Amino acid sequence: MTDASRLKATVFVGNLDQAVTKDELHRFFETFGEVVDVNLPKPELPSSTDHHRGFGYVEFEQSQDAHEAIDNFEGAEFYGKYLRVAQAKPQKDQNEGLGSKTAVWEQESWIAKHGVSEEDRQALEQGNDDVDDAPMDPTQGLQGLDEAGPKLA
């Protein structure tokens, strides 16, 4: 199965109680089809006493089973909490976006959006050569304005 088809067959399950285990989540979701894998990410801090981070991913064999689970389990109560069930999104690159160790202006996505090509840069520099280098007069265009404020009729 390709990564794209695996992603279409995977659902995100949020707002999980800490008592929920992989096996229980597997049994809960298998009513909609064959469950291939259940993943409950561990807490980032090793000193944490939580069993998981409060969310998980359930991968089905078929993508239509994942859609059925989303339609039927979004907002369903499980262990006294209302589940958030949605289509899983691809994992973000660690070097992209906020929180990465790379400066925003050095990231590929920022450069693609805001970057200026070398041809455009040269054209801009050639265009600036034609501009008069004399400083602008900041009072230019203010003639006839003797008083501040609106004119009264």
CNS distance restraints for C-alpha pairs under 8 A (distance, minus, plus):
assign (resid   1 and name CA) (resid   5 and name CA) 6.36 0.50 0.50
assign (resid   1 and name CA) (resid   6 and name CA) 6.32 0.50 0.50
assign (resid   2 and name CA) (resid   6 and name CA) 6.10 0.50 0.50
assign (resid   3 and name CA) (resid   7 and name CA) 6.09 0.50 0.50
assign (resid   4 and name CA) (resid   8 and name CA) 6.39 0.50 0.50
assign (resid   5 and name CA) (resid   9 and name CA) 6.33 0.50 0.50
assign (resid   5 and name CA) (resid  63 and name CA) 7.41 0.50 0.50
assign (resid   6 and name CA) (resid  10 and name CA) 6.30 0.50 0.50
assign (resid   6 and name CA) (resid  59 and name CA) 7.29 0.50 0.50
assign (resid   6 and name CA) (resid  63 and name CA) 7.91 0.50 0.50
assign (resid   7 and name CA) (resid  59 and name CA) 8.00 0.50 0.50
assign (resid   7 and name CA) (resid  88 and name CA) 6.41 0.50 0.50
assign (resid   7 and name CA) (resid  89 and name CA) 7.16 0.50 0.50
assign (resid   7 and name CA) (resid  90 and name CA) 7.15 0.50 0.50
assign (resid   8 and name CA) (resid  63 and name CA) 5.51 0.50 0.50
assign (resid   8 and name CA) (resid  66 and name CA) 7.59 0.50 0.50
assign (resid   8 and name CA) (resid  87 and name CA) 7.13 0.50 0.50
assign (resid   8 and name CA) (resid  88 and name CA) 7.38 0.50 0.50
assign (resid   9 and name CA) (resid  59 and name CA) 5.69 0.50 0.50
assign (resid   9 and name CA) (resid  60 and name CA) 5.22 0.50 0.50
assign (resid   9 and name CA) (resid  61 and name CA) 6.67 0.50 0.50
assign (resid   9 and name CA) (resid  62 and name CA) 5.77 0.50 0.50
assign (resid   9 and name CA) (resid  63 and name CA) 3.88 0.50 0.50
assign (resid   9 and name CA) (resid  64 and name CA) 7.31 0.50 0.50
assign (resid   9 and name CA) (resid  65 and name CA) 7.34 0.50 0.50
assign (resid   9 and name CA) (resid  66 and name CA) 5.29 0.50 0.50
assign (resid   9 and name CA) (resid  67 and name CA) 7.87 0.50 0.50
assign (resid  10 and name CA) (resid  57 and name CA) 6.55 0.50 0.50
assign (resid  10 and name CA) (resid  58 and name CA) 5.51 0.50 0.50
assign (resid  10 and name CA) (resid  59 and name CA) 4.12 0.50 0.50
assign (resid  10 and name CA) (resid  60 and name CA) 6.09 0.50 0.50
assign (resid  10 and name CA) (resid  63 and name CA) 7.43 0.50 0.50
assign (resid  10 and name CA) (resid  66 and name CA) 6.25 0.50 0.50
assign (resid  10 and name CA) (resid  87 and name CA) 6.57 0.50 0.50
assign (resid  10 and name CA) (resid  88 and name CA) 5.66 0.50 0.50
assign (resid  11 and name CA) (resid  57 and name CA) 5.61 0.50 0.50
assign (resid  11 and name CA) (resid  58 and name CA) 5.34 0.50 0.50
assign (resid  11 and name CA) (resid  59 and name CA) 6.42 0.50 0.50
assign (resid  11 and name CA) (resid  66 and name CA) 6.20 0.50 0.50
assign (resid  11 and name CA) (resid  70 and name CA) 7.19 0.50 0.50
assign (resid  11 and name CA) (resid  85 and name CA) 6.62 0.50 0.50
assign (resid  11 and name CA) (resid  86 and name CA) 5.61 0.50 0.50
assign (resid  11 and name CA) (resid  87 and name CA) 4.71 0.50 0.50
assign (resid  11 and name CA) (resid  88 and name CA) 4.81 0.50 0.50
assign (resid  12 and name CA) (resid  55 and name CA) 7.36 0.50 0.50
assign (resid  12 and name CA) (resid  56 and name CA) 6.01 0.50 0.50
assign (resid  12 and name CA) (resid  57 and name CA) 4.75 0.50 0.50
assign (resid  12 and name CA) (resid  58 and name CA) 6.69 0.50 0.50
assign (resid  12 and name CA) (resid  84 and name CA) 7.72 0.50 0.50
assign (resid  12 and name CA) (resid  85 and name CA) 5.57 0.50 0.50
assign (resid  12 and name CA) (resid  86 and name CA) 5.23 0.50 0.50
assign (resid  12 and name CA) (resid  87 and name CA) 5.88 0.50 0.50
assign (resid  12 and name CA) (resid  88 and name CA) 4.86 0.50 0.50
assign (resid  13 and name CA) (resid  55 and name CA) 5.50 0.50 0.50
assign (resid  13 and name CA) (resid  56 and name CA) 5.19 0.50 0.50
assign (resid  13 and name CA) (resid  57 and name CA) 5.89 0.50 0.50
assign (resid  13 and name CA) (resid  58 and name CA) 7.40 0.50 0.50
assign (resid  13 and name CA) (resid  83 and name CA) 6.61 0.50 0.50
assign (resid  13 and name CA) (resid  84 and name CA) 5.61 0.50 0.50
assign (resid  13 and name CA) (resid  85 and name CA) 4.65 0.50 0.50
assign (resid  13 and name CA) (resid  86 and name CA) 6.80 0.50 0.50
assign (resid  14 and name CA) (resid  54 and name CA) 6.36 0.50 0.50
assign (resid  14 and name CA) (resid  55 and name CA) 4.28 0.50 0.50
assign (resid  14 and name CA) (resid  56 and name CA) 6.54 0.50 0.50
assign (resid  14 and name CA) (resid  83 and name CA) 5.79 0.50 0.50
assign (resid  14 and name CA) (resid  84 and name CA) 4.71 0.50 0.50
assign (resid  14 and name CA) (resid  85 and name CA) 6.34 0.50 0.50
assign (resid  15 and name CA) (resid  54 and name CA) 5.61 0.50 0.50
assign (resid  15 and name CA) (resid  55 and name CA) 5.99 0.50 0.50
assign (resid  15 and name CA) (resid  81 and name CA) 6.79 0.50 0.50
assign (resid  15 and name CA) (resid  82 and name CA) 6.80 0.50 0.50
assign (resid  15 and name CA) (resid  83 and name CA) 5.44 0.50 0.50
assign (resid  15 and name CA) (resid  84 and name CA) 6.16 0.50 0.50
assign (resid  16 and name CA) (resid  20 and name CA) 6.78 0.50 0.50
assign (resid  16 and name CA) (resid  54 and name CA) 4.73 0.50 0.50
assign (resid  16 and name CA) (resid  55 and name CA) 5.56 0.50 0.50
assign (resid  16 and name CA) (resid  56 and name CA) 7.90 0.50 0.50
assign (resid  16 and name CA) (resid  78 and name CA) 7.75 0.50 0.50
assign (resid  16 and name CA) (resid  79 and name CA) 7.95 0.50 0.50
assign (resid  16 and name CA) (resid  81 and name CA) 6.93 0.50 0.50
assign (resid  16 and name CA) (resid  83 and name CA) 6.70 0.50 0.50
assign (resid  17 and name CA) (resid  54 and name CA) 6.37 0.50 0.50
assign (resid  17 and name CA) (resid  79 and name CA) 6.38 0.50 0.50
assign (resid  17 and name CA) (resid  80 and name CA) 7.87 0.50 0.50
assign (resid  17 and name CA) (resid  81 and name CA) 6.78 0.50 0.50
assign (resid  18 and name CA) (resid  50 and name CA) 6.60 0.50 0.50
assign (resid  18 and name CA) (resid  51 and name CA) 6.18 0.50 0.50
assign (resid  18 and name CA) (resid  52 and name CA) 6.67 0.50 0.50
assign (resid  18 and name CA) (resid  54 and name CA) 6.53 0.50 0.50
assign (resid  19 and name CA) (resid  51 and name CA) 7.80 0.50 0.50
assign (resid  19 and name CA) (resid  79 and name CA) 7.88 0.50 0.50
assign (resid  20 and name CA) (resid  24 and name CA) 6.36 0.50 0.50
assign (resid  20 and name CA) (resid  25 and name CA) 6.84 0.50 0.50
assign (resid  20 and name CA) (resid  79 and name CA) 7.54 0.50 0.50
assign (resid  21 and name CA) (resid  25 and name CA) 6.27 0.50 0.50
assign (resid  22 and name CA) (resid  26 and name CA) 6.01 0.50 0.50
assign (resid  22 and name CA) (resid  38 and name CA) 6.05 0.50 0.50
assign (resid  22 and name CA) (resid  39 and name CA) 7.04 0.50 0.50
assign (resid  22 and name CA) (resid  40 and name CA) 6.83 0.50 0.50
assign (resid  23 and name CA) (resid  27 and name CA) 6.21 0.50 0.50
assign (resid  24 and name CA) (resid  28 and name CA) 6.10 0.50 0.50
assign (resid  25 and name CA) (resid  29 and name CA) 6.25 0.50 0.50
assign (resid  25 and name CA) (resid  38 and name CA) 7.41 0.50 0.50
assign (resid  26 and name CA) (resid  30 and name CA) 6.01 0.50 0.50
assign (resid  26 and name CA) (resid  35 and name CA) 6.72 0.50 0.50
assign (resid  26 and name CA) (resid  37 and name CA) 7.93 0.50 0.50
assign (resid  26 and name CA) (resid  38 and name CA) 6.43 0.50 0.50
assign (resid  26 and name CA) (resid  58 and name CA) 7.56 0.50 0.50
assign (resid  27 and name CA) (resid  31 and name CA) 7.38 0.50 0.50
assign (resid  29 and name CA) (resid  33 and name CA) 7.57 0.50 0.50
assign (resid  29 and name CA) (resid  35 and name CA) 7.26 0.50 0.50
assign (resid  29 and name CA) (resid  58 and name CA) 7.78 0.50 0.50
assign (resid  29 and name CA) (resid  69 and name CA) 7.00 0.50 0.50
assign (resid  30 and name CA) (resid  34 and name CA) 5.74 0.50 0.50
assign (resid  30 and name CA) (resid  35 and name CA) 5.69 0.50 0.50
assign (resid  32 and name CA) (resid  65 and name CA) 5.55 0.50 0.50
assign (resid  32 and name CA) (resid  66 and name CA) 7.62 0.50 0.50
assign (resid  32 and name CA) (resid  68 and name CA) 6.60 0.50 0.50
assign (resid  32 and name CA) (resid  69 and name CA) 6.06 0.50 0.50
assign (resid  33 and name CA) (resid  60 and name CA) 6.75 0.50 0.50
assign (resid  33 and name CA) (resid  61 and name CA) 7.32 0.50 0.50
assign (resid  33 and name CA) (resid  62 and name CA) 7.54 0.50 0.50
assign (resid  33 and name CA) (resid  65 and name CA) 5.51 0.50 0.50
assign (resid  34 and name CA) (resid  60 and name CA) 5.77 0.50 0.50
assign (resid  34 and name CA) (resid  61 and name CA) 5.60 0.50 0.50
assign (resid  34 and name CA) (resid  62 and name CA) 7.69 0.50 0.50
assign (resid  35 and name CA) (resid  58 and name CA) 7.04 0.50 0.50
assign (resid  35 and name CA) (resid  59 and name CA) 5.87 0.50 0.50
assign (resid  35 and name CA) (resid  60 and name CA) 4.39 0.50 0.50
assign (resid  35 and name CA) (resid  61 and name CA) 6.09 0.50 0.50
assign (resid  36 and name CA) (resid  58 and name CA) 7.76 0.50 0.50
assign (resid  36 and name CA) (resid  59 and name CA) 5.45 0.50 0.50
assign (resid  36 and name CA) (resid  60 and name CA) 5.25 0.50 0.50
assign (resid  36 and name CA) (resid  61 and name CA) 5.79 0.50 0.50
assign (resid  37 and name CA) (resid  58 and name CA) 5.97 0.50 0.50
assign (resid  37 and name CA) (resid  59 and name CA) 5.11 0.50 0.50
assign (resid  37 and name CA) (resid  60 and name CA) 7.18 0.50 0.50
assign (resid  38 and name CA) (resid  56 and name CA) 7.25 0.50 0.50
assign (resid  38 and name CA) (resid  57 and name CA) 5.74 0.50 0.50
assign (resid  38 and name CA) (resid  58 and name CA) 4.61 0.50 0.50
assign (resid  38 and name CA) (resid  59 and name CA) 6.32 0.50 0.50
assign (resid  39 and name CA) (resid  56 and name CA) 5.46 0.50 0.50
assign (resid  39 and name CA) (resid  57 and name CA) 5.10 0.50 0.50
assign (resid  39 and name CA) (resid  58 and name CA) 6.53 0.50 0.50
assign (resid  40 and name CA) (resid  52 and name CA) 5.83 0.50 0.50
assign (resid  40 and name CA) (resid  53 and name CA) 7.28 0.50 0.50
assign (resid  40 and name CA) (resid  54 and name CA) 7.96 0.50 0.50
assign (resid  40 and name CA) (resid  55 and name CA) 6.44 0.50 0.50
assign (resid  40 and name CA) (resid  56 and name CA) 4.39 0.50 0.50
assign (resid  40 and name CA) (resid  57 and name CA) 6.62 0.50 0.50
assign (resid  41 and name CA) (resid  52 and name CA) 5.59 0.50 0.50
assign (resid  41 and name CA) (resid  53 and name CA) 5.96 0.50 0.50
assign (resid  41 and name CA) (resid  55 and name CA) 7.29 0.50 0.50
assign (resid  41 and name CA) (resid  56 and name CA) 6.38 0.50 0.50
assign (resid  42 and name CA) (resid  50 and name CA) 7.98 0.50 0.50
assign (resid  42 and name CA) (resid  51 and name CA) 6.52 0.50 0.50
assign (resid  42 and name CA) (resid  52 and name CA) 4.47 0.50 0.50
assign (resid  42 and name CA) (resid  53 and name CA) 5.80 0.50 0.50
assign (resid  43 and name CA) (resid  48 and name CA) 6.55 0.50 0.50
assign (resid  43 and name CA) (resid  50 and name CA) 6.78 0.50 0.50
assign (resid  43 and name CA) (resid  51 and name CA) 7.33 0.50 0.50
assign (resid  43 and name CA) (resid  52 and name CA) 5.61 0.50 0.50
assign (resid  43 and name CA) (resid  53 and name CA) 5.18 0.50 0.50
assign (resid  44 and name CA) (resid  48 and name CA) 7.91 0.50 0.50
assign (resid  57 and name CA) (resid  88 and name CA) 7.44 0.50 0.50
assign (resid  59 and name CA) (resid  66 and name CA) 7.56 0.50 0.50
assign (resid  60 and name CA) (resid  65 and name CA) 6.51 0.50 0.50
assign (resid  60 and name CA) (resid  66 and name CA) 6.06 0.50 0.50
assign (resid  61 and name CA) (resid  65 and name CA) 7.63 0.50 0.50
assign (resid  62 and name CA) (resid  66 and name CA) 6.90 0.50 0.50
assign (resid  63 and name CA) (resid  67 and name CA) 6.47 0.50 0.50
assign (resid  64 and name CA) (resid  68 and name CA) 6.23 0.50 0.50
assign (resid  65 and name CA) (resid  69 and name CA) 6.22 0.50 0.50
assign (resid  66 and name CA) (resid  70 and name CA) 6.25 0.50 0.50
assign (resid  66 and name CA) (resid  87 and name CA) 7.85 0.50 0.50
assign (resid  67 and name CA) (resid  71 and name CA) 6.18 0.50 0.50
assign (resid  67 and name CA) (resid  87 and name CA) 7.76 0.50 0.50
assign (resid  68 and name CA) (resid  72 and name CA) 6.13 0.50 0.50
assign (resid  69 and name CA) (resid  73 and name CA) 5.59 0.50 0.50
assign (resid  69 and name CA) (resid  74 and name CA) 7.87 0.50 0.50
assign (resid  69 and name CA) (resid  85 and name CA) 7.94 0.50 0.50
assign (resid  70 and name CA) (resid  74 and name CA) 5.62 0.50 0.50
assign (resid  70 and name CA) (resid  85 and name CA) 5.47 0.50 0.50
assign (resid  70 and name CA) (resid  86 and name CA) 5.71 0.50 0.50
assign (resid  70 and name CA) (resid  87 and name CA) 7.26 0.50 0.50
assign (resid  72 and name CA) (resid  76 and name CA) 7.60 0.50 0.50
assign (resid  73 and name CA) (resid  83 and name CA) 7.11 0.50 0.50
assign (resid  73 and name CA) (resid  84 and name CA) 7.90 0.50 0.50
assign (resid  73 and name CA) (resid  85 and name CA) 6.39 0.50 0.50
assign (resid  74 and name CA) (resid  83 and name CA) 6.00 0.50 0.50
assign (resid  74 and name CA) (resid  84 and name CA) 5.38 0.50 0.50
assign (resid  74 and name CA) (resid  85 and name CA) 4.73 0.50 0.50
assign (resid  74 and name CA) (resid  86 and name CA) 7.27 0.50 0.50
assign (resid  75 and name CA) (resid  82 and name CA) 5.10 0.50 0.50
assign (resid  75 and name CA) (resid  83 and name CA) 4.99 0.50 0.50
assign (resid  75 and name CA) (resid  84 and name CA) 5.88 0.50 0.50
assign (resid  75 and name CA) (resid  85 and name CA) 7.40 0.50 0.50
assign (resid  76 and name CA) (resid  82 and name CA) 5.39 0.50 0.50
assign (resid  76 and name CA) (resid  83 and name CA) 5.52 0.50 0.50
assign (resid  77 and name CA) (resid  81 and name CA) 5.31 0.50 0.50
assign (resid  77 and name CA) (resid  82 and name CA) 4.43 0.50 0.50
assign (resid  77 and name CA) (resid  83 and name CA) 6.16 0.50 0.50
assign (resid  78 and name CA) (resid  82 and name CA) 6.31 0.50 0.50
assign (resid  78 and name CA) (resid  83 and name CA) 6.70 0.50 0.50
assign (resid  92 and name CA) (resid  96 and name CA) 7.17 0.50 0.50
assign (resid  94 and name CA) (resid 100 and name CA) 5.88 0.50 0.50
assign (resid  95 and name CA) (resid 100 and name CA) 5.05 0.50 0.50
assign (resid  95 and name CA) (resid 101 and name CA) 6.48 0.50 0.50
assign (resid  95 and name CA) (resid 102 and name CA) 6.09 0.50 0.50
assign (resid  95 and name CA) (resid 107 and name CA) 7.39 0.50 0.50
assign (resid  96 and name CA) (resid 100 and name CA) 5.88 0.50 0.50
assign (resid  96 and name CA) (resid 102 and name CA) 7.44 0.50 0.50
assign (resid  96 and name CA) (resid 104 and name CA) 7.76 0.50 0.50
assign (resid  96 and name CA) (resid 107 and name CA) 6.21 0.50 0.50
assign (resid  96 and name CA) (resid 108 and name CA) 7.80 0.50 0.50
assign (resid  96 and name CA) (resid 109 and name CA) 7.50 0.50 0.50
assign (resid  97 and name CA) (resid 104 and name CA) 6.95 0.50 0.50
assign (resid  97 and name CA) (resid 107 and name CA) 7.93 0.50 0.50
assign (resid  98 and name CA) (resid 104 and name CA) 7.55 0.50 0.50
assign (resid 102 and name CA) (resid 106 and name CA) 6.64 0.50 0.50
assign (resid 102 and name CA) (resid 107 and name CA) 6.73 0.50 0.50
assign (resid 103 and name CA) (resid 107 and name CA) 6.69 0.50 0.50
assign (resid 104 and name CA) (resid 110 and name CA) 6.57 0.50 0.50
assign (resid 105 and name CA) (resid 110 and name CA) 5.81 0.50 0.50
assign (resid 105 and name CA) (resid 111 and name CA) 6.49 0.50 0.50
assign (resid 106 and name CA) (resid 110 and name CA) 7.12 0.50 0.50
assign (resid 106 and name CA) (resid 111 and name CA) 6.76 0.50 0.50
assign (resid 107 and name CA) (resid 111 and name CA) 6.26 0.50 0.50
assign (resid 108 and name CA) (resid 112 and name CA) 6.04 0.50 0.50
assign (resid 109 and name CA) (resid 113 and name CA) 6.31 0.50 0.50
assign (resid 110 and name CA) (resid 114 and name CA) 5.85 0.50 0.50
assign (resid 110 and name CA) (resid 115 and name CA) 7.31 0.50 0.50
assign (resid 111 and name CA) (resid 115 and name CA) 4.50 0.50 0.50
assign (resid 116 and name CA) (resid 120 and name CA) 6.37 0.50 0.50
assign (resid 116 and name CA) (resid 121 and name CA) 6.56 0.50 0.50
assign (resid 117 and name CA) (resid 121 and name CA) 6.30 0.50 0.50
assign (resid 118 and name CA) (resid 122 and name CA) 6.22 0.50 0.50
assign (resid 119 and name CA) (resid 123 and name CA) 6.22 0.50 0.50
assign (resid 120 and name CA) (resid 124 and name CA) 6.13 0.50 0.50
assign (resid 121 and name CA) (resid 125 and name CA) 6.29 0.50 0.50
assign (resid 122 and name CA) (resid 126 and name CA) 6.20 0.50 0.50
assign (resid 123 and name CA) (resid 127 and name CA) 6.15 0.50 0.50
assign (resid 124 and name CA) (resid 128 and name CA) 6.23 0.50 0.50
assign (resid 125 and name CA) (resid 129 and name CA) 6.55 0.50 0.50
assign (resid 126 and name CA) (resid 130 and name CA) 7.27 0.50 0.50
assign (resid 127 and name CA) (resid 131 and name CA) 7.23 0.50 0.50
assign (resid 136 and name CA) (resid 140 and name CA) 7.92 0.50 0.50
assign (resid 139 and name CA) (resid 143 and name CA) 7.89 0.50 0.50
